[in-house]
Amino acid sequence: MAPRLKVFQWSDGFHAFTVAASSRPKALAAWGVSQDLFATGLATEIEDGPDFKAALESPQTVITRGLSVDVGKARTSSAPRPSDQARKALKAAQAELDRWQAEADLEQTEVEARIAALKAEQKAMSDRHDAGRDRLKARIATLRLKAGAKNA
């Protein structure tokens, strides 16, 4: 099911920029801005206006209408596409993250193997100690019996 479209608009004082998008962040992306224009009150959701219908007919397409420059003239532009350089940088960063994650996973596996080896060593030592303790206790019990039998 497609998300419900909302129509958002902001103005730089010279032009009004209108776009239909499913969310505020998507509207900001379509306008090509990183500043939260909604938080500053520059952008708002609209429910009517000269570009409302056109925006709904072409989602993610920015409709620019002149307010004090090119008054009344409207033009459309698609959302800005990331540049090749930005895509390459993203790809390189993703590859670096993948390499880092592989190294981190390997390190974690090595530590878990050392922990398992230490637990096995601890278990063997505990078994040795228990066997030695049991052997010495049995010897003491035998010696007590012998010592008690001679004294009696």
N, C-alpha and C positions, 0 to 999 in steps of 0.2 A: 504494500500500500504506500503510495507516494505521500511524503510529508505535506502538511497543509502549508501553502504559501502565504506569506505576509508581505506587505509592501512597506518599504522603508524609504525615507527621504532625508537628505541633509543639504545644506546650502553653504557655499563659501561667500555668499553675499553677491556674487556675480552670476552664479548658475545654481540651479536646483538639480540634484542628482537623485534619481529614483531607481529602485531596483526591487524586484520580487525575489524573495529567498525564503528558505524554511526557518532561518534563525538569524539573530543579530550578527554572530560571528561570520556567517556566510555572506551577509550583506556587506560587512566591512571588507571581506576578502574580495568581493566583486568590485567594490569601490577602489580597492588597492591601497587601503590605509591600515596602519597597524595601531593607531591611537583609537581608544574606545570613544567614538563620537557620541555614543548613547549616554555614557557616563557624564560627559560634559554638557549634554543637552543640545548639541548641534544636530544630532540625528534623532528621528522619531519614527514610530510606526504610523502610517496614514491609512485612512479608510476611504478616501475619495481624493479628487484633485484631477488636474488636466492629464497627468501621466499615469494615473492609477491603473486604468484598464490596459494600457499598452504594456505596462510592467508585468501584469499578470499573464498577458499573452506571450511574453518572451522572458521567462524566468532567467535570472543571473545575467541579464543584459541591462547595462546601465543606460538610463535615459537621461540625457542632459538637456535642460531647458534654460535658455538665457533669461536672467532676471534684470540685470542692469547693463549687460553686454549682449548683443544679439537678442534683444528682448523678444520673447515669445517663440523663438526658433528652437526646435527640438532636434536632437540627433541621438543616435544610439551607438553604443560601443560594447563589445563583449568584455567579459571579465579579463583582466590582464593575465597572460599566461606566464608561467615561470620561464626565465631565460635558460639557455643551454648551460651557462655557467652555474646558475643556481641548481639546476638538475644534477650537474656533475658534482657540485659540492655536497649535495644531499646524498648522492650515490656513494661518494668517498666516505662521508661521515657514517653512513649505514654499514659500509664494509669495515670501517674501523671498529664500530660497535660490535659487529659480528665476530671479528678477530678477538676483541677484548673478551667477549662473552665466552668464546671457545677456550681461551686461556684461563679464565676464571673457573669454568666448569672443570677443566683438567686439574687445576690446583685443588679444587674442592674434592675431586675424586681421589687425588693423591693423599690429601689429609684424611679422608674417610678410610682409606686403605691402611694408613699408619695407625689410626685409632683402632681399627679392627685387629691389627697385629698386636697392639699393646693390650687390648682386652684379652686376646688369646694367651699372650704371655702372662698376664695377671691371673687368668684362670688356671694355667699350668702351675704357676708358683703357689697359688692358693691350694691346689690339689696336693702338691708336694709337702707344703706345710701341714695340711690336715693329716696326711699319711704319717709324717714324722711325729706329730703330736700324738696321734693314736698309738703308734708304735711305742713311744716313750711312756704314755699313760699305762699301756698294757704291761710294760716291763716293771713300772712302779707298783702296779697292782699285784703282780706276781711276787715281787720282792717283799711287799707288805705281808702277803700270805705266809711266805717263808719266814719272815722275821717274827710274825705273830705265832707261828707254829712252834718255833724254838723256845719262845718265851713262855709258852703255856704249859 
